[in-house]
Amino acid sequence: MAVLCAMLVCSTGMKAQNNPYVDDRRVHFGFQLGLNFMSFSVKDSEVPIVNPLTGETEVYHARVSSILPGFNVGFITDVRLSRHLSLRCTPGMQFSSRTLTYKTESGKPVEGSLGNKEKTDVLSIPVYIPLYLKWAAEREGNYRPYVIGGGGVAFNVSRDREKPILLNTMDYFCEVGLGCDFYFSWFKFCPEITYRIGFANQLSPTKGRMELPPQDFFYTESIDRLLSRQLVLTFNFE
């Protein structure tokens, strides 16, 4: 981190412009590394569910209780449209995890196939294909701020039918953010932060899932919709 900060200070502090014609290229490529913080927007079904272990009927409520930082990697293709505008495609892959916590409306302990099971981890590895428009301000020395927005599709490649929560394969999303290009002698370093909103229900129903014991059906049946939400911190190298 100290080395990175020193690089940024040196880049912005130099009077001479590094790579003065780099933004004149019609097409250029790069790669990206980053962190993601993936969550869910949860809508409960509010439907009473019979627990086959106790025979009692309960209404369950689910919430995201913890988010573990995930890792993402991708590639960059940037097409210059005008002096300030470019079209970008950055396909890549993410690794992420969230924890769902369940509570009963009556306050009784949540019981599943392995006893008290009020929490379950939801892992996902989506491959995403986004398309963005990037608008950059005038370059000042060796830095150039920008805003970015667009959308795309994501395909989950880590579905495990034995897990209590099974996610659907496909999602589509929109994304907005901002960042800054820092110019060095041989490349551009571009830290960027974006917020991504998913629109497709990620929850796959329990119907037909013979791998899941009936006492664990409440994990899914207590939820009406799971919509993806995430904050992404990306480091672009172009």
Beta strands, then each sheet from edge to edge (+ up, - down):
strand 1: 27-44
strand 2: 49-50
strand 3: 57-58
strand 4: 60-80
strand 5: 85-89
strand 6: 92-104
strand 7: 111-112
strand 8: 115-116
strand 9: 119-124
strand 10: 126-136
strand 11: 143-156
strand 12: 170-183
strand 13: 188-198
strand 14: 223-237
sheet 1: 9+ 6- 4+ 1- 14+ 13- 12+ 11- 10+ 5-
sheet 2: 2+ 3-
sheet 3: 7+ 8-
end
